[in-house]
Amino acid sequence: MHAERVDFTIVLFGASSDLAARKLYPSLYQLARWGQLTGEYRIIGVGRNDLSHEEYRLQVAEKIRSFSPGAIDDETHFAGFTGRLFYVMADIEHIEGYFRLRNEIMYAEGKPGVCSHLLFYLSTPPDLAPHIVRNLHQAGLGGKEMSCSGWRKIVVEKPYGSDLKTAGELNAVIGSAFNEDQIFRIDHYLGKETVQNILVFRFSNGIFEPLWNRHHIAGIEITIAENFGIRDRGAFYEHAGLLRDIIQNHGLQLLASVAMEPPVDLSADAVRDEKTKVLRSIRLVTPETVDRSVVLGQYEGYRKEKQVDPDSRTETFAAVRFFVDNWRWKGVPFLIRAGKMLAETVTEIVITFACPPQNFFGPAESCSYTANQVILRIQPEETIAIRFGVKRPGELVITDPVYMKFDYRDTFSQPGMTPYHRLLLDALDGNQMNFIRQDSVEYSWAIIDAIRECVADRMPEVYSAGSWGPPAAGELKGSI
């Protein structure tokens, strides 16, 4: 148990949000059940509804029972957890509620409260973040106004702006009230077990580390696919689109994890320095290269979804071929392919190694069939597979691909933490390794802005539900 997890207050803006109900409340209860949250901690929900503390506790209990029914195995302990929940009604855009919040932080039910260590979690629409930060600052609750001893931190959910300009403005607003080492920009992908294992796999295994470069790797493909549509997110998707919703954050963060140089140590700054260097080295798409670098698609039926423009030009699929212009990766294509309503739901990274200089076991083109690959599957299952060629039984010398596969579930009986378990603990501990730094956010937006400028007048190609997107995307993949 980490010393800094004793005696703290979590302030949760967006107390009635879907994220809070499905992820945050169950994760916080399970962490408490596992003994990870100790001392006189409290959780204060902030929302627009007029609720008493007891009404709020009943609502949270109902949500945990609904979304994580198997998590509650001790009613006495569960009652102890819900007894640490408090509620403050506030209009997020107006200052009055923040003074009520300040009073609740300082005093709970007439007793001295825990004001020394404060973690603010913004489980709210992104356009509310500037209002929250400014009002925290005015109420004396920002990270730079320390009326109590101890730490103050703020967790911000994606998206961080909608382009480079708005991201810079948001960073400036948050930076006016909190120092960079107090800001935790969350991307839940970075808390996934397989994503965290990329560093270990690369840098602790001598059979891979020497080969992880342009001399031995032919290309890297990152797939983030979902077999469902936008569901009830029509208004959001019309504003965002796939490039901004998935490629800008999840996709580029996975690319940076695969392509980064070895850090000087495992400190947060050292690891994030190397990821930022990768993003800084990505070649920007230009009008001259866009046709052979970007394919956009829109699934058939998207324009009939709720809150979607009948003439929408919004992309629900994108395949982008990137190049990282540094010493290690010069000339190696990185293909990120992501989309809605595709053939299956899967997130994986496929590293394809170069073919041998001479093929003795069939026509030269057969190498693409048996090329060595490392396949890091992030979801739905968490596995690592290695593909290599072997001789098919029989008189003829014919090569077939086979796989060796490691599965977390088969090897480890104890289930790993979910991303929100891990990232909540990291934020409480002040460990920023799995959170995104300001400069990385801005480099990522510069990459996406360049693409969007080049495709501004392009109509996405319609693709069939259950396919792998527009046929043209296969041509980008074929270049690896």
C-alpha positions, -999 to 999 in steps of 0.1 A, spaced: 0 0 0 14 33 -11 18 60 16 1 87 -5 -31 67 -7 -39 75 30 -63 103 38 -74 119 5 -105 132 -12 -116 123 -47 -139 150 -62 -158 135 -91 -174 160 -115 -201 143 -136 -214 122 -107 -243 109 -128 -223 103 -160 -223 70 -178 -185 67 -173 -189 71 -136 -216 45 -134 -199 19 -156 -162 24 -148 -154 47 -119 -177 37 -91 -172 -1 -96 -134 5 -99 -132 26 -68 -152 1 -48 -131 -28 -59 -99 -10 -51 -113 -3 -16 -123 -40 -13 -88 -50 -22 -73 -28 5 -58 -3 -20 -77 26 -5 -71 32 32 -73 58 58 -99 86 60 -105 88 23 -137 104 9 -154 106 -25 -174 137 -33 -197 136 -63 -206 169 -80 -237 172 -102 -267 193 -111 -293 172 -94 -305 181 -59 -295 151 -38 -288 145 -2 -257 125 8 -279 95 15 -297 97 -18 -264 99 -36 -251 68 -17 -282 49 -27 -278 59 -64 -241 48 -65 -249 15 -47 -276 8 -73 -251 16 -102 -224 -7 -88 -249 -35 -83 -262 -30 -118 -228 -28 -137 -206 -49 -115 -229 -73 -96 -202 -98 -88 -180 -72 -72 -200 -71 -39 -192 -100 -18 -193 -84 17 -223 -62 24 -207 -48 56 -177 -36 37 -199 -23 9 -218 -2 34 -186 11 48 -175 22 13 -208 39 5 -206 57 38 -176 75 25 -196 91 -3 -208 127 -2 -226 149 -26 -225 186 -37 -250 201 -61 -234 226 -84 -239 242 -118 -206 235 -133 -205 267 -152 -212 290 -122 -190 297 -92 -215 294 -64 -214 256 -63 -177 256 -60 -178 274 -27 -202 248 -15 -177 222 -27 -149 239 -8 -170 239 24 -177 202 19 -141 194 13 -131 212 45 -159 198 66 -180 167 63 -212 165 84 -197 190 108 -164 172 112 -130 183 99 -126 169 64 -97 156 44 -84 187 26 -47 178 25 -48 155 -6 -73 163 -34 -78 145 -67 -103 161 -91 -117 138 -117 -135 154 -147 -160 127 -159 -178 154 -180 -181 164 -216 -148 180 -228 -163 215 -234 -170 218 -196 -133 213 -186 -124 250 -190 -154 260 -168 -144 235 -141 -108 245 -140 -115 283 -139 -140 279 -112 -118 257 -91 -91 283 -94 -115 312 -84 -127 291 -54 -92 286 -42 -92 249 -51 -67 249 -79 -33 232 -78 -15 265 -73 -36 277 -44 -27 254 -15 -48 263 16 -39 229 30 -7 210 29 -4 180 6 -10 174 -31 -36 184 -56 -42 166 -89 -66 167 -118 -76 139 -141 -89 150 -176 -107 126 -199 -102 127 -237 -106 144 -261 -82 172 -252 -96 197 -276 -107 192 -312 -76 204 -330 -42 218 -323 -56 253 -316 -83 242 -291 -59 217 -275 -34 245 -269 -62 267 -254 -73 239 -231 -37 232 -220 -33 269 -213 -65 270 -191 -56 239 -171 -20 251 -168 -32 284 -153 -46 265 -123 -24 233 -122 12 226 -128 21 200 -154 31 174 -128 -5 178 -113 -23 171 -146 -33 136 -156 -46 133 -192 -62 99 -193 -62 75 -222 -76 42 -209 -57 22 -236 -25 30 -218 -37 11 -187 -44 -21 -206 -22 -50 -196 -10 -58 -231 -1 -22 -239 19 -20 -207 36 -52 -217 50 -37 -249 79 -21 -230 87 -54 -213 84 -75 -244 106 -52 -264 133 -43 -239 137 -74 -217 139 -100 -245 173 -103 -263 158 -122 -292 136 -92 -302 154 -60 -292 183 -62 -317 158 -68 -345 134 -39 -337 145 -15 -365 143 -7 -402 169 -34 -411 147 -62 -400 111 -50 -398 92 -45 -431 62 -28 -416 39 -24 -386 1 -25 -387 -21 -13 -358 -58 -22 -360 -85 -8 -337 -117 -23 -350 -153 -25 -337 -181 -46 -351 -208 -21 -340 -217 14 -351 -219 47 -332 -248 36 -311 -262 67 -294 -232 90 -301 -245 106 -333 -241 142 -322 -206 135 -309 -195 116 -340 -207 143 -363 -184 167 -345 -155 144 -341 -152 117 -367 -129 87 -366 -97 105 -371 -102 126 -340 -120 100 -320 -95 71 -323 -64 79 -344 -54 110 -326 -52 94 -292 -54 55 -291 -38 50 -325 -9 74 -322 -2 64 -285 1 27 -296 24 37 -324 46 56 -300 48 27 -276 59 3 -304 84 27 -320 100 45 -290 137 42 -281 147 26 -248 142 51 -220 171 60 -197 151 46 -168 114 37 -160 105 71 -146 75 88 -161 95 116 -177 120 93 -193 93 70 -208 72 99 -220 102 117 -234 108 88 -258 71 86 -268 71 123 -276 102 120 -297 84 95 -319 53 117 -324 76 146 -332 93 125 -358 62 114 -377 61 128 -412 31 150 -418 7 141 -446 8 167 -475 -15 173 -505 12 155 -526 12 124 -504 -24 122 -491 -38 99 -519 -13 72 -512 -14 77 -474 -50 81 -463 -83 61 -470 -115 73 -453 -148 54 -452 -183 57 -439 -204 26 -431 -235 20 -450 -265 32 -430 -245 58 -409 -265 87 -423 -297 71 -410 -284 70 -374 -299 94 -348 -286 129 -348 -266 124 -380 -268 147 -409 -285 129 -439 -257 143 -461 -229 137 -436 -193 136 -448 -181 123 -414 -157 93 -416 -163 62 -395 -133 44 -409 -97 56 -415 -66 39 -427 -35 61 -425 1 51 -435 26 70 -414 64 72 -416 86 79 -386 116 99 -399 143 89 -374 174 67 -375 156 36 -363 125 36 -385 134 56 -417 114 41 -446 93 16 -425 55 21 -430 33 22 -399 -4 16 -409 -31 25 -385 -65 11 -394 -95 19 -373 -133 19 -378 -168 12 -368 -191 -16 -380 -162 -37 -392 -159 -75 -394 -150 -80 -357 -140 -61 -326 -103 -64 -322 -73 -42 -312 -39 -56 -322 -5 -46 -334 12 -68 -360 49 -64 -365 60 -80 -399 96 -88 -403 115 -86 -436 118 -117 -458 151 -135 -460 173 -123 -489 168 -155 -508 139 -179 -507 147 -215 -513 113 -229 -505 90 -217 -532 83 -186 -553 96 -153 -540 60 -140 -534 54 -169 -510 74 -150 -483 44 -127 -476 24 -158 -467 50 -171 -442 67 -138 -432 77 -138 -395 53 -117 -374 49 -107 -338 12 -101 -330 3 -82 -299 -35 -85 -293 -48 -60 -269 -85 -69 -270 -109 -88 -267 -84 -114 -255 -49 -104 -244 -23 -125 -262 11 -124 -278 17 -146 -308 48 -153 -330 43 -165 -366 71 -184 -384 74 -208 -413 77 -246 -412 78 -274 -438 45 -290 -446 46 -328 -442 51 -347 -474 75 -352 -503 75 -316 -515 92 -288 -496 64 -264 -490 64 -238 -463 33 -231 -441 29 -205 -414 24 -217 -378 19 -198 -345 32 -199 -310 8 -181 -287 9 -168 -251 -25 -160 -234 -27 -141 -202 -57 -160 -190 -40 -194 -195 -8 -184 -178 -19 -162 -149 -47 -174 -127 -51 -140 -110 -68 -115 -133 -50 -83 -140 -63 -49 -131 -86 -32 -155 -73 1 -170 -94 22 -147 -82 3 -116 -46 9 -126 -50 45 -138 -69 56 -107 -41 42 -85 -14 58 -107 -31 92 -103 -34 88 -66 3 78 -64 14 107 -87 28 83 -113 23 99 -148 39 73 -169 6 60 -183 -9 95 -188 -3 118 -218 19 149 -215 10 183 -229 36 182 -257 24 148 -269 -11 160 -271 -1 189 -293 22 169 -316 -6 144 -321 -31 171 -330 -6 186 -355 -4 152 -372 -42 149 -374 -48 185 -384 -25 180 -414 -45 150 -425 -79 167 -420 -67 197 -440 -58 175 -469 -91 156 -469 -114 185 -461 -132 182 -495 -131 144 -497 -162 123 -494 -156 91 -474 -161 59 -494 -192 39 -483 -184 4 -471 -206 -25 -461 -212 -34 -425 -193 -64 -415 -165 -58 -440 -129 -45 -433 -137 -11 -447 -132 4 -482 -113 -19 -507 -88 9 -512 -76 4 -476 -63 -30 -487 -38 -13 -510 -23 6 -481 -20 -27 -462 -4 -43 -492 24 -18 -491 37 -34 -458 
